[in-house]
Amino acid sequence: MDLRVRALETVLAEKGYVDPAALDALVDTYQTKVGPRNGAKVVARAWTDPAFREWLLGDATAAIGSLGFSGRQGEHMVAVENTPSRHHLVVCTLCSCYPWPVLGLPPTWYKSAPYRSRVVRDPRGVLAEFGVTLPEGTEIRVLDSTAEIRYLVIPQRPAGSQGLGEEALAALVTRDSMIGAGLALAPTAAR
Amino acid sequence: MSYASHADLGGKRGCGAVVPEREGELFHEAWEPRALALTLAMGATGAWNLDMSRAARETLPDYAELIYYRIWLAALEKLLRERGLVLPDEIAAGHSLRSAPPIERVLAAADVARTLATGTPTQRPATASARFSVGQRVRMRDGPFPHHTRLPSYAWRKRGSIERLHGMHVFADAHARGDGEQPQWLYTVSFDGVELWADASARGVTISIDAWEPYLEPA
């Protein structure tokens, strides 16, 4: 595959369709700049700033944009909040739609058949495979990203996190918790 | 005309267990980041749109056997081939063998950050009033469809409720066919788990999809 991709790149560059320096910049963006730490900052802000939380729930694209995160695969954002009685979980059963500006590139499992096929049918079973068991009676809402709306889950703020600053809180926010496939870490587990 | 998507996986059985992956594990082979970048860079040229890309991917006959970046790469080669931009003999040779048909634009390194930060919004000014309102009961259309669609088969004929209106958006079904944007109202429609599945695991579960108005009829 390495040779085939290199051959394709050479052909495209020779034809003037791609600029190899632009390819480097694209890879660098998703390897070093745009990833789930962006989303963690959004969540930590929502946990500590009630006005921001309201804004995020009412107009996520603008609220997230105010922190400098916008664009490709996050043009139209909706944020949903997990509570003790309601748990949200995001999927794209048709391909791999995912909120890139806040979470970066999707993990392999998100793009693969087991998650995409089962999470709309047996979300509790899928959550168990991530080590997550929700209390009996929790309503589960599975959001299938079938158009260009991208979803960010605001996980529940963990117990024992009072008094922590935004940066320390952001360290508790895992990628999986912002998809709904996990929970935010307890303060002790983050160290 | 027949159209077969191999990507409509919601509810399918026998796909195995989910394999979690640690954060930061982005690529598994050295060629994967280049395949990603080539896909994004060629997408930015305007030679095709995102809906055409999705259609190219989901119709790959070996979709189920390929890992995701292989799917992207195979679809990229298909899109290039169909448009006469790069032919298979050139990939085999590792060099351009014929003159390059013109394309709209080339993504320059200096424009990458701005291009990504802008993205490609799909919302358009509302030119019609929405047919449905929040809380209204609707029934989804029945498939199969002889073209790319974003209405998953598990929702065909199912009854749900309008949960949210998102304004008018580029209509994927038309856009993928090259029939222009044809913006339509976009809604989040939610379904009770037991409306979709007979399984006991569906109790206490609500599933929502984002659906364009042509997918809906009053229930």
Chai-1 contact restraints between the chains, C-beta under 6 A:
chainA,res_idxA,chainB,res_idxB,connection_type,confidence,min_distance_angstrom,max_distance_angstrom,comment,restraint_id
A,M1,B,W31,contact,1.0,0.0,6.0,A-B,restraint_1
A,D2,B,A30,contact,1.0,0.0,6.0,A-B,restraint_2
A,D2,B,W31,contact,1.0,0.0,6.0,A-B,restraint_3
A,V5,B,W31,contact,1.0,0.0,6.0,A-B,restraint_4
A,V5,B,R34,contact,1.0,0.0,6.0,A-B,restraint_5
A,V5,B,A35,contact,1.0,0.0,6.0,A-B,restraint_6
A,A7,B,I91,contact,1.0,0.0,6.0,A-B,restraint_7
A,A7,B,G94,contact,1.0,0.0,6.0,A-B,restraint_8
A,L8,B,I91,contact,1.0,0.0,6.0,A-B,restraint_9
A,T10,B,G94,contact,1.0,0.0,6.0,A-B,restraint_10
A,V11,B,V86,contact,1.0,0.0,6.0,A-B,restraint_11
A,V11,B,E90,contact,1.0,0.0,6.0,A-B,restraint_12
A,V11,B,S96,contact,1.0,0.0,6.0,A-B,restraint_13
A,E14,B,S96,contact,1.0,0.0,6.0,A-B,restraint_14
A,K15,B,S96,contact,1.0,0.0,6.0,A-B,restraint_15
A,K15,B,A100,contact,1.0,0.0,6.0,A-B,restraint_16
A,Y17,B,I103,contact,1.0,0.0,6.0,A-B,restraint_17
A,V18,B,A41,contact,1.0,0.0,6.0,A-B,restraint_18
A,D19,B,A108,contact,1.0,0.0,6.0,A-B,restraint_19
A,D19,B,A109,contact,1.0,0.0,6.0,A-B,restraint_20
A,A21,B,A109,contact,1.0,0.0,6.0,A-B,restraint_21
A,A22,B,A41,contact,1.0,0.0,6.0,A-B,restraint_22
A,A22,B,L107,contact,1.0,0.0,6.0,A-B,restraint_23
A,A22,B,A108,contact,1.0,0.0,6.0,A-B,restraint_24
A,A22,B,A109,contact,1.0,0.0,6.0,A-B,restraint_25
A,A22,B,V112,contact,1.0,0.0,6.0,A-B,restraint_26
A,L23,B,A37,contact,1.0,0.0,6.0,A-B,restraint_27
A,L23,B,A41,contact,1.0,0.0,6.0,A-B,restraint_28
A,A25,B,A109,contact,1.0,0.0,6.0,A-B,restraint_29
A,A25,B,V112,contact,1.0,0.0,6.0,A-B,restraint_30
A,L26,B,A37,contact,1.0,0.0,6.0,A-B,restraint_31
A,L26,B,L40,contact,1.0,0.0,6.0,A-B,restraint_32
A,L26,B,V112,contact,1.0,0.0,6.0,A-B,restraint_33
A,V27,B,P33,contact,1.0,0.0,6.0,A-B,restraint_34
A,V27,B,A37,contact,1.0,0.0,6.0,A-B,restraint_35
A,S70,B,A117,contact,1.0,0.0,6.0,A-B,restraint_36
A,G71,B,L116,contact,1.0,0.0,6.0,A-B,restraint_37
A,G71,B,A117,contact,1.0,0.0,6.0,A-B,restraint_38
A,G71,B,T118,contact,1.0,0.0,6.0,A-B,restraint_39
A,G71,B,G119,contact,1.0,0.0,6.0,A-B,restraint_40
A,R72,B,L116,contact,1.0,0.0,6.0,A-B,restraint_41
A,R72,B,G119,contact,1.0,0.0,6.0,A-B,restraint_42
A,E75,B,G119,contact,1.0,0.0,6.0,A-B,restraint_43
A,E75,B,P121,contact,1.0,0.0,6.0,A-B,restraint_44
A,T93,B,L9,contact,1.0,0.0,6.0,A-B,restraint_45
A,T93,B,G10,contact,1.0,0.0,6.0,A-B,restraint_46
A,T93,B,P152,contact,1.0,0.0,6.0,A-B,restraint_47
A,L94,B,A7,contact,1.0,0.0,6.0,A-B,restraint_48
A,L94,B,D8,contact,1.0,0.0,6.0,A-B,restraint_49
A,L94,B,P152,contact,1.0,0.0,6.0,A-B,restraint_50
A,C95,B,A7,contact,1.0,0.0,6.0,A-B,restraint_51
A,C95,B,R54,contact,1.0,0.0,6.0,A-B,restraint_52
A,L105,B,L26,contact,1.0,0.0,6.0,A-B,restraint_53
A,P107,B,E21,contact,1.0,0.0,6.0,A-B,restraint_54
A,T108,B,E21,contact,1.0,0.0,6.0,A-B,restraint_55
A,W109,B,V18,contact,1.0,0.0,6.0,A-B,restraint_56
A,W109,B,V19,contact,1.0,0.0,6.0,A-B,restraint_57
A,W109,B,E21,contact,1.0,0.0,6.0,A-B,restraint_58
A,K111,B,Y68,contact,1.0,0.0,6.0,A-B,restraint_59
A,A113,B,L9,contact,1.0,0.0,6.0,A-B,restraint_60
A,A113,B,C15,contact,1.0,0.0,6.0,A-B,restraint_61
A,P114,B,C15,contact,1.0,0.0,6.0,A-B,restraint_62
A,P114,B,G16,contact,1.0,0.0,6.0,A-B,restraint_63
A,P114,B,A17,contact,1.0,0.0,6.0,A-B,restraint_64
A,P114,B,V18,contact,1.0,0.0,6.0,A-B,restraint_65
A,Y115,B,V18,contact,1.0,0.0,6.0,A-B,restraint_66
A,R116,B,L9,contact,1.0,0.0,6.0,A-B,restraint_67
A,S117,B,L9,contact,1.0,0.0,6.0,A-B,restraint_68
A,S117,B,K12,contact,1.0,0.0,6.0,A-B,restraint_69
A,S117,B,C15,contact,1.0,0.0,6.0,A-B,restraint_70
A,V120,B,G10,contact,1.0,0.0,6.0,A-B,restraint_71
A,V120,B,G11,contact,1.0,0.0,6.0,A-B,restraint_72
A,V120,B,I207,contact,1.0,0.0,6.0,A-B,restraint_73
A,R121,B,G11,contact,1.0,0.0,6.0,A-B,restraint_74
A,R121,B,W197,contact,1.0,0.0,6.0,A-B,restraint_75
A,D122,B,S201,contact,1.0,0.0,6.0,A-B,restraint_76
A,P123,B,V205,contact,1.0,0.0,6.0,A-B,restraint_77
A,V126,B,V18,contact,1.0,0.0,6.0,A-B,restraint_78
A,E129,B,A17,contact,1.0,0.0,6.0,A-B,restraint_79
A,E129,B,V18,contact,1.0,0.0,6.0,A-B,restraint_80
A,F130,B,P20,contact,1.0,0.0,6.0,A-B,restraint_81
A,E139,B,G204,contact,1.0,0.0,6.0,A-B,restraint_82
A,I140,B,V205,contact,1.0,0.0,6.0,A-B,restraint_83
A,R141,B,T206,contact,1.0,0.0,6.0,A-B,restraint_84
A,V142,B,I207,contact,1.0,0.0,6.0,A-B,restraint_85
A,L143,B,S208,contact,1.0,0.0,6.0,A-B,restraint_86
A,D144,B,I209,contact,1.0,0.0,6.0,A-B,restraint_87
A,T146,B,R150,contact,1.0,0.0,6.0,A-B,restraint_88
A,T146,B,I209,contact,1.0,0.0,6.0,A-B,restraint_89
A,T146,B,D210,contact,1.0,0.0,6.0,A-B,restraint_90
A,A147,B,R150,contact,1.0,0.0,6.0,A-B,restraint_91
A,A147,B,L186,contact,1.0,0.0,6.0,A-B,restraint_92
A,A147,B,D210,contact,1.0,0.0,6.0,A-B,restraint_93
A,E148,B,T122,contact,1.0,0.0,6.0,A-B,restraint_94
A,I149,B,H166,contact,1.0,0.0,6.0,A-B,restraint_95
A,I149,B,D210,contact,1.0,0.0,6.0,A-B,restraint_96
A,R175,B,E23,contact,1.0,0.0,6.0,A-B,restraint_97
